[in-house]
Amino acid sequence: MNFSLKAPDGTVIESYEKDHKEFIRIAGLEYEVYNPVDELDSDPEIKQMIEASEKDIKQGKLYSTDDLIEMVKRGEL
């Protein structure tokens, strides 16, 4: 993800990688880009939950938001 943007006020925002991490530079200041997805992808328990959810979706096991709210109210979840 390398990019360079120029804001209306002339501020330039640049992105770059350093030490296998992503950073952006705004007005000369460096900020590390935090990506929580990386942590989720490396957690085996969460990865297993995502895979199970994807399998359920493929099998048509879906619930609407209203269905889930009712299930919570009934104490089923």
DRENMAR-837291 format. One line per 5 residues: number of its first residue (from 1); their letters; for each residue x, y, z of N, C-alpha, C. Coordinates in steps of 0.05 Angstrom, whole numbers, plus 32768, in hexadecimal, padded with zeros to 4 digits. Example, Ala and Ser with C-alpha at 12.3 -4.5 7.8 and 13.67 -1.06 7.14 Angstrom:
# residues 2
1) as) 8108/7F8E/809C/80F6/7FA6/809C/8108/7FBE/809C ~ 8101/7FD3/808E/8111/7FEB/808F/8102/8001/809D
***
This chain:
# residues 77
1) mnfsl) 8011/7FE9/8000/8000/8000/8000/8012/8019/8000 ~ 801C/8020/7FEA/802B/8039/7FE8/801B/804D/7FD8 ~ 8017/8064/7FE4/8008/8079/7FD7/8011/8095/7FE0 ~ 8009/80A9/7FD2/800F/80C4/7FD9/7FF6/80D5/7FD3 ~ 7FEC/80E3/7FE6/7FD4/80F4/7FE3/7FDB/8111/7FEA
6) kapdg) 7FCF/8123/7FDC/7FD2/813F/7FE2/7FB7/814A/7FEB ~ 7FB6/8154/8004/7F9E/815F/800F/7F99/817B/8003 ~ 7F80/8185/8005/7F7A/81A0/7FFA/7F8C/81B6/8005 ~ 7F95/81B2/801E/7FA6/81C7/802A/7FC4/81C4/8021 ~ 7FC9/81B0/8010/7FE4/81AC/8006/7FF4/8198/8016
11) tvies) 7FE9/818E/802C/7FF7/817A/803C/7FF9/8160/802C ~ 8010/8154/802C/8015/813B/801D/8016/8124/8031 ~ 8006/8110/802B/8005/80F7/803B/8012/80E1/802A ~ 8027/80D5/8034/8035/80C0/8026/8034/80A7/8036 ~ 8032/8090/8029/8033/8076/8036/804C/8067/802D
16) yekdh) 8056/8056/803F/806E/8046/8038/8071/8030/804C ~ 8082/801C/8046/8088/8006/8058/80A4/8009/8063 ~ 80A7/8001/807D/80C1/8002/808A/80C1/7FEC/809F ~ 80D5/7FDB/809E/80D7/7FC4/80B1/80BE/7FB3/80B1 ~ 80B3/7FAE/809A/809B/7F9D/8096/8082/7FA8/80A3
21) kefir) 8081/7FC2/80A7/806A/7FD0/80B2/8062/7FE7/809F ~ 8049/7FEE/80A0/803F/8004/808F/803F/801E/809F ~ 8047/8034/8091/8047/804E/809D/803B/8063/808A ~ 8032/8079/8095/802B/8090/8085/803A/80A8/8090 ~ 8040/80BB/807F/804D/80D3/8088/803B/80EB/8081
26) iagle) 8035/80FB/8096/8024/8112/8092/8033/812A/809E ~ 8037/813E/808D/8045/8156/8095/805F/814F/80A4 ~ 806E/813C/809A/8087/8135/80A5/8087/8122/80BD ~ 806F/811C/80C7/806D/810A/80DE/8066/80EE/80D5 ~ 8072/80DA/80E1/806F/80BE/80DA/805A/80B1/80EC
31) yevyn) 8047/80A2/80E0/8033/8093/80EF/8032/8077/80E6 ~ 8033/8063/80F8/8030/8047/80F0/8012/8042/80EB ~ 800D/8033/80D5/7FF2/802C/80CE/7FEC/8012/80DD ~ 7FD8/8013/80EE/7FD0/7FFB/80FD/7FBA/7FED/80EF ~ 7FBD/7FD3/80EA/7FA9/7FC3/80DB/7FA1/7FAC/80ED
36) pvdel) 7F8A/7FAE/80FB/7F82/7F99/810D/7F7C/7F7F/80FF ~ 7F77/7F7F/80E5/7F71/7F67/80D6/7F89/7F54/80D8 ~ 7FA1/7F5F/80D7/7FB9/7F4E/80D9/7FB9/7F3E/80F3 ~ 7FB1/7F4A/8109/7FAF/7F3B/8122/7F9A/7F26/8121 ~ 7F83/7F2C/8115/7F6E/7F19/8114/7F76/7F01/8103
41) dsdpe) 7F83/7F06/80ED/7F8C/7EF1/80DB/7FA0/7EDE/80E8 ~ 7FAF/7EE8/80FB/7FC3/7ED7/8108/7FB9/7EC8/8121 ~ 7FA0/7ECD/8129/7F94/7EC0/8140/7F86/7EA7/8137 ~ 7F90/7E8F/813F/7F84/7E76/8135/7F67/7E72/813D ~ 7F5F/7E7B/8154/7F43/7E78/815D/7F31/7E8A/814C
46) ikqmi) 7F39/7EA2/8147/7F28/7EB4/8137/7F28/7EAA/811A ~ 7F3E/7EA0/8110/7F3F/7E96/80F5/7F2C/7E7E/80F2 ~ 7F2B/7E6D/8106/7F18/7E56/8106/7EFB/7E60/8106 ~ 7EF5/7E74/8115/7EDA/7E7F/8116/7ED2/7E8B/80FB ~ 7EE5/7E99/80EE/7EDF/7EA5/80D4/7EDA/7E8F/80C0
51) easek) 7EEA/7E7A/80C0/7EE7/7E64/80AD/7ECC/7E56/80B2 ~ 7EC4/7E52/80CB/7EAA/7E46/80D1/7E93/7E58/80C7 ~ 7E96/7E72/80CB/7E82/7E85/80C1/7E7F/7E84/80A3 ~ 7E96/7E83/8095/7E96/7E82/8078/7E88/7E69/806F ~ 7E8D/7E52/807D/7E80/7E39/8076/7E61/7E3B/807A
56) dikqg) 7E59/7E47/8090/7E3C/7E4B/8095/7E2F/7E5C/807F ~ 7E3D/7E71/8077/7E32/7E82/8062/7E2E/7E73/8048 ~ 7E42/7E63/8041/7E41/7E53/8029/7E2A/7E3F/802A ~ 7E24/7E35/8042/7E0E/7E22/8046/7DF3/7E30/804A ~ 7DF2/7E4A/8048/7DD9/7E59/804B/7DCF/7E5D/8067
61) klyst) 7DE0/7E58/807B/7DD9/7E5C/8097/7DDD/7E79/809E ~ 7DC9/7E89/8097/7DCA/7EA6/809B/7DB4/7EAF/80AD ~ 7DB9/7EC5/80BD/7DA4/7ED1/80CE/7DA4/7EEF/80C9 ~ 7D8C/7EFA/80C9/7D8A/7F17/80C6/7D90/7F24/80E1 ~ 7D95/7F3E/80E0/7D9A/7F4D/80F9/7D82/7F4A/810C
66) ddlie) 7D6A/7F4D/8101/7D52/7F4A/8111/7D50/7F2F/811E ~ 7D57/7F1A/810F/7D57/7EFF/811A/7D6A/7EFD/8132 ~ 7D82/7F07/812E/7D96/7F06/8144/7D8D/7F16/815C ~ 7D82/7F2D/8158/7D78/7F3D/816F/7D63/7F2D/817E ~ 7D50/7F21/8170/7D3C/7F11/817E/7D48/7EF9/818D
71) mvkrg) 7D5C/7EEC/8181/7D6A/7ED6/818E/7D77/7EDF/81A8 ~ 7D83/7EF7/81A7/7D90/7F02/81BF/7D7B/7F07/81D4 ~ 7D65/7F13/81CC/7D50/7F1A/81DF/7D45/7F01/81EC ~ 7D43/7EEB/81DD/7D39/7ED1/81E8/7D4F/7EC2/81F8 ~ 7D67/7ECD/81F8/7D7D/7EC0/8207/7D89/7EA9/81F8
76) el) 7D84/7EA7/81DF/7D8F/7E91/81CF/7DAC/7E95/81C7 ~ 7DB5/7EAF/81C8/7DD1/7EB6/81C2/7DDD/7EC4/81D9
***
